[in-house]
């Protein structure tokens, strides 16, 4: 049974019967058996002559890992521990640091630090490399081995050695572990604007967003001037929740499509009538850590001209993974499709380009920070349309319109320039405060 993931985005597809001729099938079988014979020759030679004795399970697991690693960064085999870790993370409640990490050339690289979690509070950022864990060099191991070492009982500490591109020397950070039970959606009101910070796409994200919208209207006594949806450093999650969150703000039309190897491998998702935000202006904040499910939401709202996308170019993970159990305690995560925004854009490798590029001037490292995206990962899946590398690099060049403001921000105590800019922009878009909407919270418009 396949699980619908997008951080590891999942596709639950129909069984497709593709007609083949007997001759082509026979030729395929001959070629496959020839390659398998070669594999078994190597397998037997290693078992018989390698300097140390190696058990069959180790060799087979190594062969599987090597086969999947030759495809793309998101296809992998999961044993019981790895499968359990994936499901725990998707459920949105686990003990650890609040990091999304990947492996690159044997090293652990930070893809995103969950806002409000211990790692983010300690200053870890997208693109950081973790070279040592508690003083021990970690290189060449598996991703789940690294995750296991960093997780632990709440209240205990772990010391990480960080190499940050653009910084001359490594530095150590000691982080106290905690239960990572970050709400999927946090809400607040600033200057009459409702802010929804979406930290993950777990099983409750859409429902949590509905409640947050209703709560904002209840606290104000009327609808806000508009909404800011903060998707920065959100690594993704469940596909149905990305569709559900987009649907809250769209009244009609396609949200996303996913397309596989064959022309018939297309699945489309559509919005239902009703806009929980009553048509009020929306600004969506994105950055280089905005990935996968988050990019589906940003792309859908951008293509339907329902929101203004602001910030930095997103990560660019536009591939779909199917997770299928291969045994009681194991699963295969295999890239099976690309997803496309309503206008037919592939997000893969290119990401979502903001309508208004806004650098994070309040970050002291923003000028020197090297941004890591999908296009930088080895063997990343190519988009089916050409991606202009100049676009991906453009937000790494300081914008002269903003550079002069950096010193002003320090004087004014502004700690989040992108949010500050989004608030001011939305207030200009909204104009006077809207009157109360007679129908009440729009969250009740769509039956779930």
N, C-alpha and C positions, 0 to 999 in steps of 0.2 A: 504493500500500500504506500503510495507516494504522499509525502508531506509537503504542504504548500509553504515554501520558504522563499524569501528573497534576499536576505542578507546573503542568504543563500536563497535566492528567489526561486520558487518552484513552479513547475508546470505539471498539472494533472491533466494529461491528455487522453484522447480516445485511442483505442487500438486501431491502427491503420493497416489495411491489407493492400499491399502493392504487388500487382501482377509481375511475375518474372518468368522468363523462359527456362526450360529445362537445361538448355545449353549454358546460359549465363550462370545458373545456379551451380552447375557442375564445375564450371571454371572457377567460380568463387570458392567452392569447397577445396579444389585442388590447390589453389594459392594459399588458402588458410592453413591447410594441413602441412604444406611445405614450410610455412613460417613457424608453425607449432613444432614441427620436427627440429627445426633449428633451435628453438627455445629449449626443448627437452635435451638436446645435445649439450648445450651450455649448462643447464641445470645439473645434469648428471656429472659433467666434468668438475663443476664447482664442488658438488657433494663429495666426489672421490678424491680430489687433489688439493683443495684449498688448505692453507697452512693450519687453520683451526677447524675443528668439526662444527658444521652449521646444520641446524635442524631444518626440516622441510618447511615448517610454518614461517620461519624467518626469511627463507629464500622466496617463497611464494608472495609474502607480504611485500618484500622489496621489489619483486617483479610487478606487482599490481601498482604500487606507488610510482614506480618508474614509468609505467605505461600511461597512467593518468597525468603525471607531471609533464609528459611530452605534449599534452593537449592544450591546457590553458590553466591560469592560476586558481580557478575556482572548482575544478573537477578533482575529486579526491575519494579515497576509500576510508571509511570510519569503522574502527573496531568498537567494542562495547563502551570503552571509556570515552572515546571521541564522540560517539553517537549520543551518549548521555550528556556530555558537555554541551553539545549543540542544542539538544532539547531543553536543557536547563536554561541556557541563555535566551532561547526563544520564549520561554515561559515568563521571562522578565524578573526573576528573583533568584539571586545566587550570591555566594560569598566571594569577595575578591576586590579588585581595584577599579573596575569600570573601564576597561580598555578593550578596543577592537584592534587585533593585531594580525599580521600576516608574516610569512617567511619570505625573505629575499636573499638569495645567495647564501643560505645557511644562517642568516641573522634574523632576529625578530624586529619587525618594523611596526611602529604605531600607525594605524590607519585613522583612529578617532579615539578621543577620550570623552567618555560620557559626561555631559555637563552636570555638575553637582556631585559627582562621584569622587572618591579619594584621588585617583590619578589626575583628573582635571584640576582639582584643588591644589595639587602639588606642582602643577605647572607643566605636565607632559603635553606634548602637542603632536599633531599629525606630521609624519615624516621623521620623528625621533627613532633612533635605533637603540634597542636594549641589548647591551653586550654582555653584562654580568648580572646574575641574580644572586643576592646575598654573597657577593664577592667571588662567585664561581663563574668562570667563563661559560657562556651558553652559545655554542656554535655548532651547526650541523645536525642538531636534534630535530624532532618533529615539533610542529606548532602546538600540539596538545601537551607535549612534555613541558613546554615553556608555560602554557596556561596553568598546568597542574602546579608548577613551582610557584607561580605568582598567586594562585588562590590559596586560601587557608582560613583558619578560624578568625572570625571577627575580633578585632582588638589586637591581633598580632601584627607585627611589622615585617616588611620586606624591603631590602635595600637594592635599588636598581642603579646600574651604571648606564648613563645615557650618552650617546654620541649624537649631537645635533648638527646637521649640515649647516655650514656658515659659522659655526663656533669652533674655535681652535682646539680646545681641550675637552675631553669627556668630563662629566660631572656626576656625582652620586646624588640620588634622591631617596630618602627613607619615607615609605608610605605605610600608613596603618590601614590594614584591611577592614572592610565593613560589609554588611549585608547589602548587596546591590539590589535594592528594591526601589529604584528610582521610578516615580510615577511616569506612565507612558506619556501623559500630557500634564504640564503645569500651566496654570493660568494666573494672570495678574492684570491690573488695570493701571495705566499711566496716562495722565492728561486726557482722560476720557476714551482712551484707545484700549481695546481688548487684546492682550498678548497671549498667544497659545504657543508654548514651547514644547515641541514634540520630540521626545528624547529617543523613542524607539517605536517600532511597529510590532508590538506584541499582540496577544489575543484580545486585548481590551482597548486598543488605541482609539478606534472609531467611537466606541461608546463613551470613553473618557473625554473625547473632544466634544461630543454632544452635551455631556454634563457641564463641561467647562464653559461652553457658549451660553447655556441656560443660566449658569451661576453668575457669569459676568453681567448678563441682562438683569438678573434679579438684584444684584448688588447695586447696579446703577439706577434701577427703576425704569430703565428705557434702554434701547439698543445703544451700543457704543458708537463713536465716530467711525469706526472701522476695525479691522483686525490685522494684526501682524502674526503670521505663522512662521515661527522660528524653526527651521530645519537644519541649522548649522551643526556639524559634527554628528549628524544622525546617520548611522551606517546602514540603515534599512531594517528589514524584517519580513513580515508576512505580506504576501501579495494581496489577499482579500482585505487587509487593513489599509493598504495603500489605495486600493480602489474605493473602499468605504470612506476614507477621509476626503478623497477628491470629490466623491459623490455628495458629501455634505454641502459643498459650495457650488456645485454645478447643477443646473436645472435640466440639462439634456445633453446629448452627444456622446461620442466615444471618449473613454478615459485613457485606455491603453490597449494595444494589441501586442500579441507575441507570435512570432513566426519561426517555424522550425526549418529543417532541411528541405522538406518537400513543399511545393506550392500549396498543398491542401492542409499543411500544418499551421493553421492560423486560428487563433482564438481572440475574440474581441470582448471588451468589457465596456458597458454603457452606464451613463448616469440616469437616475430616475428623477421625476419631477420633484421640485422643492429645493430651496436654497436656505440653509440654516442661518446664513448671514444676511438675509433679506436684501441682497444686492448691494450691501455696503462695500466700500473699497477695501481691498486686501493687498497687503505687501507680504511677500514670501522672502525670507532671508535664507541664503544658501552660501556655502563655502566649499573648499576643497574636500572637506570631510562629509559632505552631503552625498549619499550614495544610494543606489539601488531603489528601494521602495520610496525613499525621499525624492529621488529624481523623477519617479513616476508622477508624484503629486505635483511637483514644481512644473514639470513638462505639460501636464494636463491643464493646469490653471493658466499657464502661459499661453498655450495654443488656443484656448477658448477666450483669451483676453479677459479672464476673470480676476487675474491678480498681476501685480507688478513684481517681477523677480529682481531682487536686489542683493548685492554682495559680490562674491567671487564665483568663477566657473566651478561647477560641481565636479565630483570625482570621476564620473563617466563609466559606471558599471551598468551596462545595458544588456547583460546576458542573463539567461534564465537557467536555473539548475533544477533538475528533478532529483528528489531524494527518495530512493527506493530501498527498502530493507532487503538485504541479500541473505539474511539468516536471523536467528533469534536475537543476536547481539551485534549485528553489523549492518552497514548500509553503504550504498554507493551514491555519491553526489556527482551528477554528470550534467555538463552544460548541454542543453537540448534546444535552445532557441535564443533569439534576440527579442527585446521588446522595443516598441515604437510609440512615440507620442501621437496624439490625435492627428497631427498634420503629416505623419509619416516619417518623422525624424528618428533616426537611430541614435540613442544616447551613448551607445557603446564607444568607449575611448574618447569621445568628444565632449561628453557632459552637457549640462544645461548652461547656456550662456545667459548671464543676467541682463535684464533690460537696462538696469543702471548699475554699472560696476562701481563698487564702493569698497576700498581697502579697509582693513581693520587697523586704523591709525592708532588706536589705544593699545595695541599690542607692541611692546617695545622692540620686538624682533621682526616686525612686519616687512621692513626693507630687506633684511638678510635671509628671511625664512625661505627655504627651498620647498616648493610645493610638490607633493607626490600624488599622482593620480593613476587611474587605471592604465592609461597609455604608457606609464613608466614601468609597469610590471612586465616581467619577462614572459614571453609567449602569450601576451594578452590577445584575446579574440579581436579580430579586426572588424570595424564597422563595415556595412555594405555600401556606405557612401564615404568618399574621401574626407578625412578630417584635416583641417588646416592647422598645422602645428603652431603657427603664429598666433592663432586665437587662444590656444591653450597656454601660451607663454605670456600673453598680453597683460594678465592681471598680476604678473610678477614684477612689472615695471611700475614704479610709483607714479601715480597720476598727479601732474603738477597742480591740478585744481584743489587737491587735498593736502599735498605735502606741507604747504605753509601753515596748515591748521594744526599740525601735530603739537606744537608748543602750546597753542591756545587750549587744547584739550586737557593738558596736564594742569594748567592754571584753573580751569573750570571743574576739574575733578571728574571728567567724563571717562568712565571705565570701559564702555562698550560703544565705540563710535558708530558701528554699523547699525545697532539698535537705535541709537540717538538720531542718526540720519533717517532711518525708516520712520520713526515717530514723527519727525518734522515733516517728512514728505507726505505721510498719510493725513496729517492734520490739514495740510494745504489742499489735498485732494478732497477731503470730506466737507470742508466749509463749516457752517453752523451745525451744532449738535442736532441729530435727527429726532423727530418726535417719536413717541412710543408707538410700537406696531400693535395694532388691535388683535392680530391673530396670536400674539404671544410668541414664545420661543420657536424659531424656525426649526429647531432640532426635532420637533415633534411632527414635522411635515412628512418625513419619510419613515414608513413603517419598516422596522428591522426585526 
